[in-house]
């Protein structure tokens, strides 16, 4: 019998990283805060990620008594990044100098993140239906930074297993902290065309999210209360909700984005089949 993992986090508001960013932040941090195209998330291990079009543009951490920012070598060096790998693993590189120029034409990080992550091979330029899920996620957050308090919520799902759940977005609606899974309408995890009688993967995903949230809602609530307080202290956009009244909504939400630029009988049947499956399994969802 599966044993749901207990939620674990070392996040604390008095960590040196946050204290330093509050009292004496470097120039590149202020530049990142001002750049509307990026969003910034606090992590369970007292680190920070800066995201752009779904790509983790930079990781910020406290190391050797100072604030450090590093990034994947591809975002700095493009095709020459292979020189910064060891045993097939990328060695993250300092990127403070590039963050100072964030939002300008001189900044390599943004164009390389597009080229090697959000729009590989330029597919979206020629076909709007090819927009990646992560780029879609970025657009959603950047349009409403005070609604979405977190992204890429990840945690071990089962004790003794490496299986990890990853929930795309966390938002606050009223006093409820809600967990949102994003999917593109084309995603095979919503419905398998060749195996329509097989339960789609999204049903298992939602069931796992539901089980994890119900098992850990108290610890997760305290975690997000701390996270929101840290975001406020750093001047990051976040919810204005009164922290003491917050509660966890243990029912996950599925948000499906219809990227079809035209419909035909097959696509219409697919959409109806997805709705039918989700309704049968009592999944809260919306198709946008």
Number of C-alpha atoms within 10 A of each C-alpha: 3 9 11 19 17 16 17 14 14 10 18 16 16 11 14 17 21 23 15 17 16 13 9 8 15 14 12 18 17 14 14 19 17 14 13 12 18 24 26 23 19 20 20 17 12 20 16 20 20 21 19 25 25 24 22 20 25 25 22 22 19 17 11 7 9 10 18 17 23 18 22 24 23 22 27 23 16 17 12 10 15 15 11 16 13 9 6 8 9 16 17 18 18 18 22 20 12 18 25 17 16 21 19 12 10 11 16 19 27 23 16 22 24 19 16 16 20 24 19 13 11 14 14 14 11 8 10 12 17 16 17 20 18 20 17 17 19 22 17 14 23 17 12 13 19 16 20 24 25 24 24 17 15 13 19 18 22 17 12 11 12 10 11 13 18 16 21 19 21 22 21 22 14 14 17 16 20 19 25 23 21 18 23 22 22 18 12 13 16 23 24 16 12 7 9 13 9 10 15 18 13 20 17 12 16 22 15 18 22 17 16 22 22 16 17 17 17 13 15 21 19 15 18 21 16 16 23 22 15 22 19 14 14 17 12 18 18 21 21 13 16 10 16 9 10 18 20 21 19 19 18 23 22 20 17 18 16 14 14 14 8 7 9 9 7 9 14 10 12 19 16 10 16 16 17 11 18 17 12 8 12 9 18 14 17 11 13 10
